[in-house]
Amino acid sequence: MKDLITLRDWSGDRIGRVLQLAADVKKDPSAFKEAMAQRTLLMIFEKPSLRTRLSFEAGMTQMGGHAIYYHTGNSPMGSGKESISDSMRAASRFVDLIMARLFKHRDLLEMASEATVPVINALTDDSHPCQILADLLSIQEKRGDLNGLKLAYVGDGFNNVTHSLMTGGTKLGMHVAVASPPGESFMPRADVTEGCHGFAEKSGGSILVTESAEEAVLDADVIYTDSWMSYHIPEDQEAERIALFMPYQVNQALLAHAKPDALFMNCLPARRGCEQTAEVIDGPQSIVFDQAENRLHAQKAVMLDLLSAT
């Protein structure tokens, strides 16, 4: 497989190998300082970004390569004057890798089908695999073997981060619990949950979807949350969503249901007083900035892995 589109496509073994490569890259970056020499990454952005652009561009630079930032708002492809197919077929003649951060997952699938170079999903409405590889690397650094650990996600379960976290965790033998308000607009997609039951059966992990934040975090090794106002959520829904999700806020009372040394994670951006309290995100159990840094190392490993497979 030449691409990283979703972790559903990757085996647990391949995920594990990429995590080990990421750890190696982080431990000895000088050993990889020429690994991308004369290589070019095209970074296509339709959605806003901070960590994604900085980590991919810095990663290419640190490995001796070059990254091109390309915003669809200023391009023929973004304006509809050129098809995705023609754009990808042309771009593949110039660059070695293509990374895209898009609204629609189907557009990424079309990119991957037409490109002749590896394509990386840097976020779509379906998946966010690069974030989850960084998350798994962060947990692995702090807790060692991922197999058997319990990871609890609380908040908005109907999003790309939750779905990818469920997939990556269950493929590696973790016990993943997700707590969200009831309803199809807030709980994980049924097809994703069903798929994760299958992954867990093979790996020895498990998946639990519940309305109870306390049930999800009980004896958890890791508590994870994400924004209640993702980029696609209209601002006029903010007050309603805050009221709906407040029972899922990660605060000291909720944290007390987890293991005493449980890690706290948020993929950022984060709002203190909403998804979590300042006491939690700025406290000793929080690893959110280690998690952010590991986007750099995980994405270096993804690029190295994909180019080695072509």
SERO-4910 file (N, C-alpha, C, O; in steps of 0.05 Angstrom, whole numbers):
BEGIN
 pado doro    nc1    nc2    nc3   cac1   cac2   cac3    cc1    cc2    cc3    oc1    oc2    oc3
  Met    A     17    -24      0      0      0      0     17     25      0     34     29     18
  Lys    A     14     42    -20     32     65    -24     24     89     -7     40    107     -5
  Asp    A      0     89      4    -11    113     17    -17    109     47    -18     86     56
  Leu    A    -21    131     61    -34    131     87    -60    147     85    -59    171     86
  Ile    A    -81    132     82   -108    145     79   -123    143    105   -135    162    114
  Thr    A   -123    119    117   -136    115    142   -122     91    156   -111     74    142
  Leu    A   -121     91    182   -109     69    197   -125     43    193   -114     21    199
  Arg    A   -149     44    183   -164     20    177   -150      3    156   -152    -21    155
  Asp    A   -134     17    139   -120      3    117    -94     -9    126    -83    -27    112
  Trp    A    -83     -1    149    -57    -11    158    -61    -33    179    -78    -31    196
  Ser    A    -44    -52    178    -44    -73    198    -32    -63    225    -18    -43    225
  Gly    A    -39    -77    246    -26    -70    272      4    -72    271     18    -56    283
  Asp    A     14    -92    256     43    -95    253     56    -71    240     77    -61    248
  Arg    A     43    -61    219     54    -38    205     53    -13    222     72      2    223
  Ile    A     31     -9    236     30     13    255     52     12    275     65     32    281
  Gly    A     56    -12    286     78    -16    306    105    -10    295    122      2    308
  Arg    A    110    -18    270    136    -13    257    141     17    253    163     27    257
  Val    A    120     31    245    122     60    241    127     74    268    142     93    269
  Leu    A    113     65    289    118     76    315    147     72    325    159     90    337
  Gln    A    158     49    319    186     43    326    204     61    310    224     71    320
  Leu    A    198     65    284    214     82    268    213    111    278    233    125    278
  Ala    A    189    120    286    186    146    297    203    150    322    216    171    326
  Ala    A    203    129    339    220    131    364    249    132    357    265    146    370
  Asp    A    258    117    336    286    118    327    293    146    316    315    156    322
  Val    A    275    157    300    280    183    289    282    204    311    300    222    310
  Lys    A    265    202    331    265    222    353    291    219    370    303    239    378
  Lys    A    299    194    374    323    189    391    348    198    378    366    209    391
  Asp    A    351    195    351    375    202    337    369    216    311    372    204    289
  Pro    A    359    240    312    352    254    287    375    258    267    370    259    243
  Ser    A    399    259    277    422    263    260    426    240    240    437    243    219
  Ala    A    417    216    248    419    192    231    401    194    207    405    179    187
  Phe    A    382    212    207    363    215    185    365    242    172    347    250    156
  Lys    A    386    257    177    387    285    167    389    287    137    384    309    126
  Glu    A    397    266    123    398    266     94    378    247     82    379    242     58
  Ala    A    360    236     98    342    215     88    323    225     66    313    210     50
  Met    A    317    252     66    299    263     46    314    281     27    302    298     14
  Ala    A    340    278     25    356    295      7    345    292    -22    340    270    -32
  Gln    A    341    315    -35    331    316    -62    302    306    -65    293    299    -87
  Arg    A    288    305    -42    260    297    -42    242    321    -37    250    340    -23
  Thr    A    218    321    -48    200    344    -45    172    334    -37    161    315    -48
  Leu    A    161    347    -17    134    342     -7    116    364    -16    122    388    -11
  Leu    A     93    358    -28     72    377    -35     52    376    -12     40    355     -7
  Met    A     47    399      1     28    401     23      3    416     13      4    440     10
  Ile    A    -19    402      9    -44    414     -1    -62    420     23    -69    402     38
  Phe    A    -69    445     26    -86    453     49   -112    465     39   -112    485     25
  Glu    A   -134    453     48   -161    464     44   -172    474     71   -187    494     72
  Lys    A   -163    461     93   -172    468    119   -150    482    134   -126    478    128
  Pro    A   -156    499    154   -136    513    170   -117    494    184   -124    471    189
  Ser    A    -93    503    191    -74    486    204    -53    502    219    -46    524    211
  Leu    A    -43    491    241    -19    501    254      1    479    256     22    479    243
  Arg    A     -6    459    273     13    437    278     19    420    253     41    411    249
  Thr    A     -1    416    237      3    400    213     23    412    194     42    399    186
  Arg    A     20    438    188     39    450    169     67    451    182     86    444    169
  Leu    A     68    461    206     95    464    219    109    438    221    133    436    216
  Ser    A     95    416    229    109    391    234    118    378    208    140    367    206
  Phe    A    101    378    187    109    367    162    131    383    148    151    371    138
  Glu    A    129    409    148    149    425    135    176    423    150    197    421    138
  Ala    A    175    425    177    199    422    193    211    394    189    236    391    188
  Gly    A    194    374    188    204    347    185    219    343    159    241    331    159
  Met    A    208    353    137    223    351    111    249    366    112    270    356    103
  Thr    A    249    390    124    273    406    125    295    392    142    318    391    134
  Gln    A    287    381    165    306    368    182    317    342    170    339    333    179
  Met    A    303    331    151    314    307    138    326    313    110    330    295     94
  Gly    A    331    339    105    345    346     81    328    350     57    338    353     35
  Gly    A    301    350     60    283    353     38    271    381     37    279    399     51
  His    A    250    383     20    237    409     16    207    405     16    198    384      6
  Ala    A    192    424     26    163    422     27    151    447     13    160    469     17
  Ile    A    130    442     -3    116    464    -17     89    467     -5     73    448     -4
  Tyr    A     82    491      5     56    497     16     38    506     -6     44    524    -21
  Tyr    A     15    493     -9     -4    499    -31    -32    500    -20    -43    480    -12
  His    A    -44    524    -21    -71    528    -11    -91    526    -34    -87    540    -54
  Thr    A   -112    510    -31   -130    506    -53   -146    531    -60   -156    533    -82
  Gly    A   -148    550    -41   -163    574    -47   -150    591    -68   -163    609    -80
  Asn    A   -124    586    -74   -110    601    -94   -102    585   -118    -84    592   -132
  Ser    A   -116    562   -122   -107    544   -143   -130    538   -163   -153    541   -156
  Pro    A   -123    529   -187   -144    520   -205   -160    497   -194   -184    495   -199
  Met    A   -147    479   -180   -161    456   -169   -182    465   -148   -205    455   -149
  Gly    A   -175    484   -131   -194    494   -111   -217    509   -123   -239    509   -112
  Ser    A   -212    522   -145   -234    538   -158   -251    522   -176   -272    531   -185
  Gly    A   -244    497   -180   -260    479   -197   -253    482   -227   -266    469   -243
  Lys    A   -232    497   -233   -224    501   -261   -207    477   -271   -203    474   -295
  Glu    A   -197    462   -252   -181    438   -260   -190    415   -242   -195    418   -219
  Ser    A   -192    391   -254   -201    368   -239   -180    359   -219   -156    364   -223
  Ile    A   -189    345   -198   -170    333   -180   -152    313   -195   -128    312   -190
  Ser    A   -164    298   -213   -148    278   -228   -125    291   -244   -102    282   -241
  Asp    A   -131    312   -259   -110    325   -274    -89    338   -256    -65    337   -262
  Ser    A    -98    350   -234    -79    362   -215    -60    342   -204    -36    347   -202
  Met    A    -70    319   -195    -53    298   -183    -34    285   -203    -11    279   -197
  Arg    A    -44    281   -227    -27    269   -248     -4    287   -255     18    278   -260
  Ala    A    -10    313   -255     12    333   -261     31    335   -237     55    335   -240
  Ala    A     20    338   -213     36    341   -189     55    318   -185     78    321   -176
  Ser    A     46    294   -192     62    270   -188     88    271   -205    107    256   -199
  Arg    A     88    287   -226    112    290   -243    133    307   -230    156    307   -238
  Phe    A    125    323   -209    143    343   -197    153    335   -169    175    343   -162
  Val    A    137    321   -154    143    316   -126    144    287   -119    136    270   -135
  Asp    A    155    281    -95    158    253    -86    136    243    -68    131    219    -65
  Leu    A    123    262    -55    102    256    -35     80    278    -37     86    301    -43
  Ile    A     56    271    -31     34    290    -30     19    286     -3     11    264      4
  Met    A     16    308     12      1    308     37    -22    327     33    -19    349     22
  Ala    A    -46    319     42    -69    336     38    -86    338     64    -91    317     77
  Arg    A    -95    362     70   -113    367     93   -138    379     81   -139    402     73
  Leu    A   -159    362     80   -183    369     64   -209    366     81   -209    355    103
  Phe    A   -230    377     70   -256    374     83   -268    346     76   -277    332     95
  Lys    A   -268    338     51   -282    314     42   -263    291     38   -244    293     23
  His    A   -269    269     52   -252    245     49   -252    234     21   -232    224     11
  Arg    A   -275    237      7   -276    226    -20   -257    240    -39   -248    229    -58
  Asp    A   -251    266    -33   -232    280    -50   -204    269    -46   -188    267    -64
  Leu    A   -198    261    -21   -172    249    -16   -169    222    -30   -148    215    -40
  Leu    A   -191    206    -29   -191    180    -43   -186    184    -73   -172    168    -85
  Glu    A   -197    205    -84   -193    210   -113   -164    218   -117   -151    210   -137
  Met    A   -153    235   -100   -125    242   -102   -107    218   -102    -89    215   -119
  Ala    A   -111    200    -83    -95    176    -80    -97    158   -104    -77    146   -113
  Ser    A   -121    156   -116   -125    139   -139   -111    150   -164   -104    134   -181
  Glu    A   -108    176   -166    -96    188   -190    -67    193   -187    -52    193   -207
  Ala    A    -57    198   -163    -29    204   -158    -12    179   -162    -21    157   -155
  Thr    A     11    183   -173     30    160   -175     51    160   -154     69    143   -154
  Val    A     50    180   -135     68    181   -112     51    177    -87     26    180    -88
  Pro    A     63    170    -65     48    166    -40     32    191    -31     41    213    -34
  Val    A      8    186    -22    -10    207    -12    -15    202     18    -20    180     27
  Ile    A    -13    224     34    -17    223     63    -41    239     71    -44    262     63
  Asn    A    -58    226     86    -82    240     98    -73    257    122    -66    246    143
  Ala    A    -73    283    119    -66    301    141    -91    311    155    -89    329    172
  Leu    A   -114    300    148   -140    305    161   -162    306    139   -159    321    119
  Thr    A   -183    291    143   -208    294    128   -231    291    147   -227    288    171
  Asp    A   -256    293    136   -279    290    154   -282    261    163   -299    256    180
  Asp    A   -266    242    153   -268    214    161   -246    207    180   -251    193    200
  Ser    A   -221    215    175   -198    205    190   -177    226    195   -175    246    181
  His    A   -161    220    216   -137    237    222   -115    219    231   -106    220    254
  Pro    A   -105    202    213    -86    181    221    -59    192    232    -47    180    250
  Cys    A    -49    214    221    -24    224    230    -25    233    259     -6    229    275
  Gln    A    -47    245    267    -51    253    295    -50    229    313    -37    230    335
  Ile    A    -63    208    306    -65    185    323    -38    170    325    -32    159    346
  Leu    A    -22    170    304      4    158    306     21    173    326     36    161    341
  Ala    A     19    200    326     33    216    345     23    210    373     39    209    392
  Asp    A     -3    207    376    -15    201    402     -5    174    413      3    172    436
  Leu    A     -5    154    396      4    127    404     33    127    412     42    114    431
  Leu    A     49    142    396     78    145    403     81    158    431     98    150    446
  Ser    A     65    178    436     66    192    462     59    173    485     73    174    506
  Ile    A     39    157    482     31    139    503     53    117    507     60    110    529
  Gln    A     63    108    485     84     87    485    109     97    500    121     82    515
  Glu    A    116    123    496    139    134    510    135    134    540    154    129    555
  Lys    A    111    140    549    105    142    577     99    116    591    104    112    615
  Arg    A     87     97    576     76     73    588     88     47    577     81     25    586
  Gly    A    104     49    556    116     24    545     96     11    526     83     24    510
  Asp    A     93    -15    529     76    -31    511     47    -21    512     36    -17    534
  Leu    A     35    -16    489      8     -6    488    -13    -28    494    -35    -22    503
  Asn    A     -5    -52    488    -24    -75    491    -34    -77    519    -18    -77    538
  Gly    A    -60    -77    522    -72    -80    549    -78    -54    563    -92    -54    584
  Leu    A    -68    -31    553    -74     -5    566   -103      3    560   -114     -4    539
  Lys    A   -115     18    579   -142     29    574   -140     58    567   -128     74    582
  Leu    A   -152     65    545   -153     93    536   -183    101    535   -199     89    522
  Ala    A   -189    123    549   -216    133    550   -218    159    536   -203    178    541
  Tyr    A   -236    161    517   -241    186    503   -268    197    512   -288    182    513
  Val    A   -270    223    519   -295    234    528   -300    260    512   -282    276    507
  Gly    A   -325    264    504   -333    288    490   -347    282    464   -365    265    463
  Asp    A   -340    296    443   -352    292    417   -341    267    403   -319    267    393
  Gly    A   -357    246    403   -348    221    391   -352    219    361   -341    200    349
  Phe    A   -367    237    349   -373    236    321   -353    254    306   -360    274    294
  Asn    A   -328    246    306   -308    262    292   -284    245    283   -282    222    291
  Asn    A   -267    256    266   -245    241    254   -225    232    275   -214    210    272
  Val    A   -219    248    295   -200    240    315   -210    216    331   -195    196    334
  Thr    A   -235    217    340   -246    194    355   -245    169    338   -236    148    348
  His    A   -254    170    314   -255    146    297   -227    135    292   -223    110    293
  Ser    A   -208    152    287   -180    142    283   -168    132    309   -153    112    308
  Leu    A   -174    145    331   -163    135    357   -174    108    364   -160     90    373
  Met    A   -200    104    359   -212     78    364   -199     56    346   -193     34    356
  Thr    A   -194     63    321   -182     44    303   -154     37    310   -147     14    313
  Gly    A   -137     58    314   -109     53    321   -106     38    347    -90     20    350
  Gly    A   -122     46    367   -121     33    393   -128      4    393   -114    -13    404
  Thr    A   -151     -3    380   -160    -31    380   -142    -48    362   -139    -72    367
  Lys    A   -129    -36    342   -111    -52    326    -86    -60    341    -72    -80    334
  Leu    A    -79    -45    362    -55    -51    378    -62    -63    405    -45    -63    423
  Gly    A    -86    -73    409    -92    -88    433   -100    -71    457    -99    -80    479
  Met    A   -107    -46    452   -115    -28    474   -145    -32    480   -160    -41    463
  His    A   -153    -25    504   -181    -24    512   -191      4    509   -184     21    526
  Val    A   -206     10    489   -215     37    483   -244     41    491   -261     26    483
  Ala    A   -249     62    507   -276     69    516   -282     97    507   -266    115    511
  Val    A   -305    101    496   -314    127    486   -340    135    499   -359    120    499
  Ala    A   -340    159    511   -364    169    524   -373    195    510   -357    214    508
  Ser    A   -397    195    501   -408    218    486   -438    220    493   -450    201    502
  Pro    A   -450    244    488   -479    247    491   -493    228    471   -482    221    450
  Pro    A   -517    220    477   -531    202    459   -539    216    433   -542    240    432
  Gly    A   -541    200    412   -550    210    387   -529    207    365   -505    207    371
  Glu    A   -538    203    340   -520    198    318   -501    221    313   -480    217    301
  Ser    A   -508    245    321   -492    269    316   -468    271    335   -451    288    331
  Phe    A   -468    255    356   -448    258    377   -433    233    383   -410    234    393
  Met    A   -445    210    379   -431    184    384   -416    174    360   -423    183    337
  Pro    A   -396    157    363   -381    147    340   -399    133    320   -420    122    327
  Arg    A   -391    134    295   -406    121    274   -408     91    279   -389     79    289
  Ala    A   -432     80    273   -436     52    279   -417     34    263   -408     13    274
  Asp    A   -411     41    238   -394     24    222   -365     24    233   -351      4    232
  Val    A   -357     47    244   -330     48    256   -329     31    281   -310     16    285
  Thr    A   -349     33    298   -351     17    322   -351    -12    316   -337    -28    329
  Glu    A   -366    -20    296   -367    -48    288   -340    -58    278   -331    -80    285
  Gly    A   -327    -42    262   -300    -49    253   -280    -52    275   -264    -70    275
  Cys    A   -282    -35    295   -264    -36    318   -269    -61    335   -250    -71    347
  His    A   -293    -70    337   -298    -95    351   -283   -118    337   -271   -135    350
  Gly    A   -282   -117    310   -267   -138    296   -237   -135    300   -223   -155    304
  Phe    A   -227   -110    300   -198   -106    305   -191   -116    333   -170   -129    337
  Ala    A   -208   -109    353   -203   -117    380   -203   -147    384   -187   -158    400
  Glu    A   -221   -160    370   -222   -189    372   -196   -202    364   -187   -222    375
  Lys    A   -183   -191    343   -158   -201    334   -134   -194    352   -116   -210    354
  Ser    A   -135   -170    364   -112   -160    379   -113   -166    409    -93   -164    422
  Gly    A   -137   -174    419   -140   -177    447   -149   -153    462   -150   -152    487
  Gly    A   -155   -131    447   -165   -107    459   -195   -108    462   -208   -129    462
  Ser    A   -207    -84    465   -236    -82    468   -245    -54    461   -229    -35    460
  Ile    A   -271    -51    455   -283    -25    449   -309    -23    465   -325    -41    465
  Leu    A   -312      0    477   -337      6    492   -346     34    484   -331     53    484
  Val    A   -372     36    477   -384     62    472   -406     66    492   -424     49    494
  Thr    A   -406     88    507   -424     93    529   -432    122    530   -418    139    519
  Glu    A   -454    128    544   -462    156    549   -449    166    575   -451    190    581
  Ser    A   -437    149    590   -427    156    617   -397    162    616   -381    144    611
  Ala    A   -390    186    622   -361    194    624   -347    178    646   -324    170    643
  Glu    A   -361    175    669   -349    161    691   -344    132    685   -323    121    692
  Glu    A   -362    119    670   -358     91    662   -334     89    644   -318     70    646
  Ala    A   -332    107    625   -310    106    605   -283    109    618   -264     95    611
  Val    A   -280    128    637   -254    134    649   -246    116    672   -224    117    682
  Leu    A   -264     99    681   -259     82    704   -233     65    699   -232     50    680
  Asp    A   -214     69    717   -188     55    716   -173     59    690   -157     42    682
  Ala    A   -177     81    677   -164     86    651   -135     94    656   -128    107    676
  Asp    A   -118     86    637    -89     94    637    -86    121    623    -67    135    629
  Val    A   -104    127    605   -103    152    589   -131    163    587   -150    148    581
  Ile    A   -133    189    590   -158    203    585   -153    223    563   -134    239    564
  Tyr    A   -170    223    542   -166    239    518   -191    254    512   -213    244    515
  Thr    A   -188    279    504   -211    295    495   -202    312    471   -179    314    465
  Asp    A   -222    324    459   -218    340    435   -237    364    435   -256    365    451
  Ser    A   -234    382    417   -250    406    415   -280    400    413   -288    381    399
  Trp    A   -296    415    427   -325    413    423   -335    429    399   -358    427    391
  Met    A   -317    446    389   -324    464    366   -304    459    344   -288    476    338
  Ser    A   -306    436    331   -289    430    308   -293    450    286   -313    465    286
  Tyr    A   -275    451    267   -275    472    246   -302    473    231   -309    495    222
  His    A   -315    450    228   -340    450    212   -365    458    227   -386    460    215
  Ile    A   -362    462    254   -386    468    270   -392    498    268   -375    514    273
  Pro    A   -417    505    261   -424    534    260   -422    547    287   -429    535    308
  Glu    A   -413    572    288   -409    586    313   -435    590    329   -434    593    353
  Asp    A   -457    591    314   -482    596    328   -491    572    345   -511    574    360
  Gln    A   -477    549    342   -483    526    359   -466    524    384   -469    505    400
  Glu    A   -449    543    388   -429    541    409   -442    539    437   -435    520    452
  Ala    A   -460    556    444   -472    556    471   -487    530    476   -486    518    497
  Glu    A   -502    520    455   -517    495    458   -498    472    462   -503    454    478
  Arg    A   -476    471    447   -457    449    449   -442    449    476   -437    428    487
  Ile    A   -435    472    485   -421    474    511   -439    463    533   -430    448    550
  Ala    A   -465    470    533   -483    459    553   -486    429    550   -488    415    571
  Leu    A   -487    419    526   -490    391    521   -466    375    530   -469    353    542
  Phe    A   -442    385    525   -417    370    530   -406    375    558   -387    361    566
  Met    A   -416    394    573   -404    400    599   -402    376    618   -383    374    633
  Pro    A   -421    357    617   -418    333    634   -394    316    626   -387    298    641
  Tyr    A   -382    322    603   -359    306    593   -333    322    596   -312    313    586
  Gln    A   -334    344    610   -310    359    614   -290    343    632   -298    331    651
  Val    A   -265    344    624   -245    330    640   -235    349    662   -221    369    656
  Asn    A   -244    344    686   -236    360    709   -226    341    731   -224    317    726
  Gln    A   -219    352    754   -207    335    774   -227    314    784   -218    292    791
  Ala    A   -252    320    785   -272    300    794   -273    277    775   -275    254    783
  Leu    A   -273    282    748   -273    260    729   -247    245    729   -246    220    728
  Leu    A   -225    260    731   -198    248    731   -195    228    755   -180    209    753
  Ala    A   -209    233    776   -207    216    800   -218    187    795   -211    169    810
  His    A   -234    183    774   -244    157    768   -223    140    753   -225    115    751
  Ala    A   -203    153    742   -181    139    727   -160    130    746   -161    134    770
  Lys    A   -140    116    735   -117    109    752   -103    134    762   -103    154    749
  Pro    A    -90    132    786    -78    156    798    -57    169    780    -53    194    781
  Asp    A    -44    153    763    -23    165    746    -32    167    717    -15    168    698
  Ala    A    -58    168    712    -69    169    685    -58    194    670    -55    215    682
  Leu    A    -52    190    645    -43    212    628    -67    227    617    -89    215    612
  Phe    A    -64    253    613    -85    269    600    -75    278    573    -52    288    571
  Met    A    -92    276    552    -85    283    525   -107    299    512   -130    295    516
  Asn    A    -98    318    495   -116    333    478   -100    341    454    -77    351    456
  Cys    A   -110    335    430    -94    339    405    -91    369    398    -77    375    379
  Leu    A   -105    386    412   -103    415    408   -115    423    381   -114    407    362
  Pro    A   -127    447    379   -129    468    399   -147    460    422   -166    444    419
  Ala    A   -142    472    445   -158    467    470   -168    492    482   -154    513    481
  Arg    A   -191    491    494   -203    514    508   -205    507    537   -221    490    545
  Arg    A   -190    521    554   -192    517    582   -219    526    592   -228    548    585
  Gly    A   -232    510    608   -259    516    618   -280    503    601   -304    504    608
  Cys    A   -272    490    578   -292    475    562   -285    446    563   -292    432    582
  Glu    A   -270    435    543   -264    407    543   -250    397    568   -253    374    576
  Gln    A   -234    415    579   -219    408    604   -215    434    620   -217    456    609
  Thr    A   -210    430    645   -203    453    661   -173    460    658   -157    443    650
  Ala    A   -166    484    665   -138    493    664   -122    476    683    -99    469    678
  Glu    A   -134    468    706   -120    452    726   -111    425    714    -89    415    721
  Val    A   -127    414    696   -120    388    684    -99    392    662    -79    378    662
  Ile    A   -105    409    642    -87    411    619    -60    423    626    -40    417    613
  Asp    A    -59    439    647    -33    450    655    -21    436    679     -1    444    690
  Gly    A    -34    413    686    -25    398    710     -4    377    703      4    374    680
  Pro    A      6    363    723     28    344    720     21    319    704     39    306    694
  Gln    A     -4    313    701    -12    289    685    -16    294    656    -20    276    640
  Ser    A    -15    320    648    -20    327    620      6    323    604     28    331    612
  Ile    A      2    311    580     25    308    562     18    320    535     28    311    514
  Val    A      1    341    535     -9    352    509     13    363    492     12    362    467
  Phe    A     34    375    504     55    386    487     76    366    478     88    369    457
  Asp    A     80    345    494     95    322    484     80    310    460     92    302    439
  Gln    A     54    308    462     37    298    441     39    315    416     41    304    394
  Ala    A     39    341    420     42    359    397     69    356    384     71    355    359
  Glu    A     90    354    399    117    351    388    119    325    372    132    324    351
  Asn    A    106    304    381    109    278    368     95    277    341     99    258    326
  Arg    A     79    298    334     70    300    306     95    300    288     94    288    266
  Leu    A    115    315    295    139    317    279    152    290    274    158    283    252
  His    A    157    275    296    171    250    294    155    228    280    165    213    264
  Ala    A    129    228    286    111    208    274    109    212    244    109    194    228
  Gln    A    106    237    236    103    244    208    129    240    192    128    233    168
  Lys    A    152    244    205    177    236    192    177    207    186    184    198    164
  Ala    A    168    191    206    168    162    202    148    153    180    155    135    165
  Val    A    125    166    179    106    160    158    118    165    130    116    148    112
  Met    A    131    188    127    143    195    101    165    175     94    167    166     71
  Leu    A    182    168    113    203    149    108    192    122    101    201    109     82
  Asp    A    171    114    115    159     87    110    147     86     82    151     67     67
  Leu    A    132    107     75    118    106     49    138    107     26    134     93      5
  Leu    A    159    122     28    179    123      6    195     97      5    203     90    -17
  Ser    A    199     84     27    213     59     26    197     37     14    208     17      4
  Ala    A    170     41     14    152     20      4    146     24    -26    134      6    -38
  Thr    A    156     46    -38    150     51    -66    173     42    -84    171     45   -108
***
